Every structure is written in structure tokens, then in C-alpha cells.
Amino acid sequence: MLIHYLADCMLPHHEDALERFENAWRSERKPAIASVLRDVKAGASEPTQRALAIELVKVDLEYRWRAAQARGRKSALKLEAYATRLPILGTVAELPLDLIAEEYRVRRRFGDAPQMEEYFARFIHPRAELAAALEAVDTELAEERVPLAVATPRAPRLLRRAVDPQAPLYYGDYVLKRQIGSGGLCRVYAGVQLSLRKEVAIKVLRRQFWNSPDAVGRFLREAQIVALLPREGIVGIHGLGRLPRGGYFMVMDLVDGLDFRALKTSGQIHESQAAEIVATAAEIVGRVHAAGYVHGDIKPANLLLEYGGRVQLTDFGFARQLGAAEVPGQEWILGGTPAFLAPELASGFSPPASPAIDVFGLGTVLLWLLTGRAVHEQCNVGDLQRSLHESTWDARVCERMPTAVPSPLVDICRRCLARDPKHRPALDEVATQCRQSAPLANRSGA
């Protein structure tokens, strides 16, 4: 039985292209989507290219409509123009519903006042599905903009039967300011707790999962696990709350810094820095294991470096108790992002939660910081499984390393990324060897 993934099926260098595209907009340059697609076209399947094009259009829409509002204009590009300019998107009739909803969202957010009837006339998608998608946008925007001071209504019937735990935080005490992260299950916002005048991060369960007992259960388990963990090096949680219409949110520390993925793409990381911060990350993960849990999704995006220099671990959505086996009917609960996935999690069954899974994750982080490349450069689990049967696995890891990287650092990375979990080192050995390699890396770069 294959593991189900919530992560997007996008090549790592495509994610980098998306980040560079957004950074160009932030720098007040107007990047061209067609140019980005030409640069990353090689080696990608057409569905993968189309997925990247859709994400680029979402970013482009927001920045164009934001700019239009700033200039006092009432219009900017609409989806028909993108479909004409970017054949990879297909016809207007083939545009995905989430992209149509995103256009509606940015228009509503930045001063336009589109009506649903306009969308019914422009798109031939089933009317009920289109209306539901647009109504969901209206609800989300209302919740983002206004701290609603209303009594929490009863949850939908299915949700009440499945799980209805205590979530006492009062939604009206929080104002969402801007989105700072997004995953398959949740969105994360920077916000303010009004009563304390304190900046916080607010992780919100996506609306489409409000009636899913499995998704709600996973969201609540994450909050409960984080609350039990030591605070040093782990992004802390302040509690759970209910949205006015029945969904859940959790309030967490807002980290002022960059995740490791952005850290590498934003500039050069010296080998000695990479060794030191991975050593610190290994110590943090060790504290998680000592508390009886496996993180299950260690990757560059889930480790943060504060501007003050502290390393922080976040996103415990795949965390499990040490030794826990698969939960019947919830086979997706142990998994992660395919580009950084431990081989045993891509083998077609779910093994018990083992520290070796997180050791592999630290290896993927070290490889990323040293090379800017993901351990798996395949887009889907099928390709990943085939690559794991090749006899050149260890050699391919070493071949990616720059020649200046000290051999002890190459060795610990290679051992962390061993296909067989039994051949991976213990966490304290990872931390020790990384720290011992840092002075060698300093001398090699001198």
C-alpha cells in the first residue's frame, strides 16, 4: 500500500524558480512567466511544467492586482490573458478551479468587486462547484480581515461525531496580517494577538478538511505533541482555537528568520556554517526523540534560522511516537515531501516510526545546504522508488558534493543518506562529526 502525500509534486529546482519569481516581484521587477518556464523546461514532464505555470500565475495575479490597486486602477490581467499567452495552461475551459478561485481572491482583496455571475458567464465549470469555491474565498477573506466577536457555532454534524476536542482560544483575539506559509493541509499567517499586543504565527486548517476526521485528528495531534516537547529549539505552541464557522487554528511562536531552504537560495552558505547548524539541528531532533517522538518530515523548509542565530524546528504534522506502526485507515499519516523522503517511506508500506527516518532527513538538509540540491530529484513516488533500486545510490550522493567539502563532512552526509536505516549513524554521532568537520571546512575555504 503506497503512502499518500500532502506535498506538491514539483521538482525542487521548480520550487527555486517559483521563489526567484516572487523575489523578483518583491524587488519591483516584473518577471515574465514564459521566461521562467523556458529556463526550467528541460527534464520535466508536461504535467509538472503545467503545475509550475499555475503556481507562477497565482503569484503573478497577486502582484499585478496589488500594483493596480496602488496606482488607483480597477483592473489588471485576468485568466483569459494568461491562457492566451501560456499554452501550457490549456484552454480557459481547462483552467483548474483553484486557479479561478485565486483570481477571484486577489480581485476581492485588492479593491475590485467581482460578482459570481461574472464567473458563471466566463467559465463553463459546473456551476455548483464554481459557486462553492468562490463562496469559500469570501468566507476566508472575511475571517482574515475581521476579528469576529461572535459566539462559536456548533461544528458540522460529521465533525461533532468524529472529534470535537476543547479548543479554548478565542478567534476574535487574533488578527491575521499576511500569509507566510502554505501546505496541503494548512495555511500559516503572521498575525497579532490583540489582548497582549504580541506578534504570533497562526496555523489554520484549510476549509476543505474541516469535516475530515483524519485531517482534523492529525492537526490536533500536531498541537498536542508540540505542547509536550521541550521548548529549546522547537517552535512553541500557545494553544488551539476554533474558527467562527467550525474549523481549527493553532497559535505558535512567530520566528524572525529564514527556513533552511530559503537560507540556501538567498545566498552562499559556507561548508563550516552548514556543518554547525546541522549539528545544532541534530541536537534538537535528539531532544524530540528523548521525549518519545519521531518528527517524520525533517527537510530544509522545516528548520528555521533566526536572525539572532538560533536554529528552530517546526511542522510536526507527520510526528509519531517512537516505534508506532501504521494506523489502520490513516496510512498517509507517516510520510513527507517526496524530494526529501527516507527510502523506507517510499517502499510501498509504512514502517514503524524510527529515529533513522529523522537521521535521513538531517542528511537531506546537509546535502541541500552544501549543494542546493534535493536528495531525490524525481517528481513522483514511482520514479523515486525506481531510483532507490539502482546500485549507484551512495555514489550519486558523493558525486554531488563540491570538491572543497572536507571528506569527513561528505562521509557523514553519505552515511545519513544510506538506503538501509541500519547503516545510518546515531544523532549524537551526526552532531559530533559535523562539529569536528566545521574547522576543516573553514580551513579549506580560507
N, C-alpha and C positions, 0 to 999 in steps of 0.2 A: 504494500500500500504506500503510495507516494505521499510525501509531506505536502501540505498546502501552504502556499506562501502569500503573505500580505504585501511583500515588497514588489516594486515595479520591475518589470522585465526590461531593463535598459542597460546597455553596455556602460561600463564605468567611464570610458572617455566621452560618451554621450552626456553623462551627468556633468562632467567637467565642462563640456561645451555649453550646457544649459546655464551653469554657474557663471561662465565668462560672458555669456549673452546678457544675463541680468546685471552683472557688474558694469558692462558697457553702458547700459541704460542708466545705472546709478551715477556714472561719470558724465552723464548728459551727452553721450554719443548715441547715435541712432543705428544700432546694428541691423544688418539685413539677415533675415531668416534664411533666405536662399543661399547666402554665402556660408552660413554655419552648416547647413545641410550638405553643401558640396565638400566642405572640409572634412566631414566625418563619415562620408558615404561609404568608403571602402570597407569591405568585410562585414557590412551589416545587412541583415535581411530587410525586405521591404516593410514588413510589419514593424520592425524595430525602428526603421527610419521614420515611419508614419507616427509612431508613438512619440519620438523626439520632436517631430514637427508640431504635433498637437500641444506638447508642453511649451514649446517656443511661442506658439500663437497665444497661449494663455498669458505668458509673461508680457508679450508684446501688446496685447489688448490692454492690460492694466496700465502700462506706462503711457500708451498713446492716449487713453481716455483721461488719465491723470493730467497729462500735459494739456489736453484740450480744456479741461476744467480750469487749470491755472491761467490759461490765456483767455478765459471768458467765452470759449466756444461751446456749442452744444452737441458737437458730433466729432467722431473720429472713425477709423476703419471699422467695418463690420465683417462678419464671417464670409459673406459672399465675395468680398475683395480678396481675402486670404485664399479661398478656394480657387479663384481665378489665377492668382499668382503662384500658388504652390500645388501643382498637380498631384503630389504625393498625398494630399488630404482627400482626394477624390471629389465627387460632386457635392453640391450643397445637401442633397438628399442622403449622402453617406457620412455627413459630419456626425460625430458621436454626441449623445445627449449631454454629457458633462461639459463639452466644449461650448455648446449652445447656452447652457446654464451659466457658464463662466462669462460669456459676453453680456448676458443679462445682469450678472452680478456687478461687473465693472461699470456698466452704464448706470445702474442704480446707485452704486457707491460714489460715483464721480459726477453727480449733478444732472444726469439725464433722467427721464421719467418714462421708460418704455412700458407699454401695456401688453398684457398677454395676447390680446387679439392680434397685435402686430406679429408676434412669433407664430401664432397659429397660421397666419397668412404666408409667412416667409418659409416655413419648414413643413414638410409633409410627414413628420414623425407622428406616431399615434398621439392623438390629442390628449388622452388621459395621462400618458407618460410624460408628455411635454409639460402639461399643467402641473403635475406633481413635482417635477424638477424645478420649475420656476417658483412654485409656492414654497419649496424648501429653501430656496435662496432668500425669499422675502423673510422667512422666519429667522434664518441665520443672521441676516443683516439687522433685523430688529433686535436680536439678542446681543449682537456685538455693540450696537450703538447706545442702547438704553439700559441702565441698571434697573430692571423691572422690580418694583416694590409690590409684589402680589403674592398671595398665598400659593404654595406649590400645589398644583392639581394632582389628582391621583394618577398613577402611572397607567399606561395601556394595559388591558386585561392580560395579554400573554406575558408581559414583563412582570406583573404582580404575582402570577402563579410561579414563574421560574425563579426569580431572585428580586428581593426588594429590601436591601440592607439599609442600615442607618447611614445617611449622608448629610450631616447636620449643617455644613457650611451654607450660608445664605447668599444666594446668587446676586442679590441686589447690592451686596457689599463690594462687588468687583466690577471694574470697567475694563473691557478688552481694548487694547491700543493698536496692536499690529500683529499680524501672523508672523511667527518666527520659525515655524517648522510644520511639516505635514507628513503623515504616513498613511498606510492603508486603513488603519483603524481610527486614528485621531488627528486632530489639528492642535497645534500648540501656539499660544498667543503670549506676548508680553502684555502685562496689564498692571492695574493698580488696585490695591486693597484700600478702599476709601476710609474705613474706620481707623486704620493705622498709618495711612498715607505712605504706604510701602509698595515698592515695585515687586511684582511676583510673576511667575510663569503659570499659565493656566492651560492645562491639557484637557481638551474637550472630546468626548466620544462622538464620532460622526453620526449624524442623524439616522442614516440607513441601518445602523446597528442597534438602535435603541430597543428594538423588540427581539434582538437575538440573545437568548440566554447565554450562549457560548461567548459571544463578544463582550457582553456586559460582565460575565464572570471573569474573563481574562483581564478586563480593565480594572475591576475591583481587586483581583488578586495582585496585580502590579502594585496598587496603592498599599495593600496590606503588607506585602513583602518589603517594600521600601521603608515602611514605618518600623519594621523590625530590625533593619540593618544599622550598623554603626554609621554615624554621620560623617566621619572623616573620609573625604574623598568621594562621597556619594551625594548626588543632588537630592536634597531633602524634600520631604513632603509635609504640607501643613494640614491636609485633610481633604475629605471628599464633600462634594455638594451636588445638589440636583438642579437641573435647568428648569425653567418655568413650565416647559411642556413635557418633562419627564425624563430627559437624558441625564447623563452624569458628567461631572468635571472634577478634576483634582487640582489643587493649588500647590505649587512647588517653588523652590528657590529659583530666582532668575540669575543665571550665570552671565557675568560680564566677560565675554571672551569668544573664542572660536572653537569649533569642533576640529578634530584632527584632520578630517578630510579637507575642510576649508583652510586649515593651517598650512597644509602642503601646497594646495593650489594657489594660495595667496602669496607665496614666496619660497625661497630656498630654505630647507631645513638641513642643518649640518648633521653629519652622522653622530657626532657626540651628543647633540640635543636629542636626536631620535632615540639613542640608547638610554639616555637619562629619563626621558618621560615615559618610555615603555617600561623601564624598571619600576618607576613610581606606579604606573598603571597595574603592573603585576602585583605589587603590594596591596593595592586597593582591591583587586579581584581576590587576593588571598583572604582579605577580611570578609568578603562576601561568602567564600567557601567555608570559612571558620564559623560563620553564622548559620551554615547548613544549606546554602543555596548555590545554584549554578546560574550565571547570568544568561547564557544561551545565545547571545547575539552581540558579542564583542566585535566591533568594527570601528573604523575611523570616525564615523559620524556620531557614535555613541560615547566617545571620550572627548571631553572639553578641556581646553587650556585657558584658564582665566588670565586676564591681562596682568594680574599680580603674580602669575607663575604657578598657581595651584592646578593640579590635574583633578578632574571630576568625572565620575562615571554616571551615566544616566540611561534611561529607557530599559526598564526591567519587564517589558511586556512578554518576553519569552522565558522569564526566570522560572526555575523549577527547584524543588527540594532535591538535594543530592541523592542520587540513586533512584529517583522517581521514574517509573516507567510510563508508557503512554496511557493517557486517559481514554477509555472507550468513547468513541463518538467525537473526540476532540483531538484528532491526530495532527492538526495544524498547530497545536499549542507549543510544540518544540520545533523550532526552525530558525529562520533568519533570512538575511539577504543573500541570494544565490552567489553574488560576486565574492562573498567573504565566508562562505558556508563550510563547516567542517565536513570532511568526506563521509563520515558515518551518518550524517544527517541527510545525505543525498543518495543513500544506498537503497532506498525503497522501503525502509522500515524505521521506526523510531527507537533508538537505543535508550537505555537508562541515562538519566542526566549525570554526566561525568565531568570532573574538573578538566579533563583533557579537551573537552569542547571549548572551554574558555582559553586554554593554552593555545589551541589552534587560532582562536580569534586574536590573541595578542601577536601571534606570528603574522597574521594578515595586516595588523596595524603597523608592525615594524617594517614589513615589506612595502607598505604604502608610503610610509614616511621616508624610506630610503630611495624608493624608485618612482613613486607616484602611480604605481600600477596595482590593480587588484589581483588577488591570488588566482581567481577564476576569471578569465576574460571571455567566458561564454555567456550568452544571454539567457539561456534557459536550463532547466534542471536536466533535461535529456542530454544536451551537449556536455554538461558538467559531468554527468555520470560516465559518459564515454571517455572523457579526458582522464578520469581517475583510473581507468583500466590500462592506461598507457604505462610502459615501463620506464619512461623518462621523467617521472614526476619530480624527483629530487633534483635532477639535473636542470630542469626548466626553472626551478626556483632559484638556483645558484646563477644561472645564465643571466638573469635579470639584474643582478647586482652590479653597480658601478665598480670598477677596478680599485678605486680608492677606499672602499669599505674594508675595514680590518677583518681578517679571516675569522676571529672569534665571534664577531657580530654576524657574519654570514652563517657561521655554524649554528648559532643559537636560533637564528631565523629559520634555517633549514630544518632543524630538529623540532621546533614548534609546529612546523607545517608538515610533519610526517603524516603519511596517509594512515598508518596504523596508530591508533591512540596510545598503544602500549609503548611506542617508541618516542613519545613526546616527553620533554623534561617536566619536573615539578616546578611550581610557580616560584619558589624561593631560588631555584637554580636559574630561572629566567632573569629574575631581578639581579642576582649576583653577577651573572655573566654579562649582562647588559652594562652594569656599572663598571665592571672591570674593562669592558671594551671602550667605554667613553674616553679615557685618556689616550688610548691608542688612536681613536678616531680623531681626536684633537691634534695629535702629532702628525697624522697622515695628511691633515688639511692645512698644516702650518706651512 
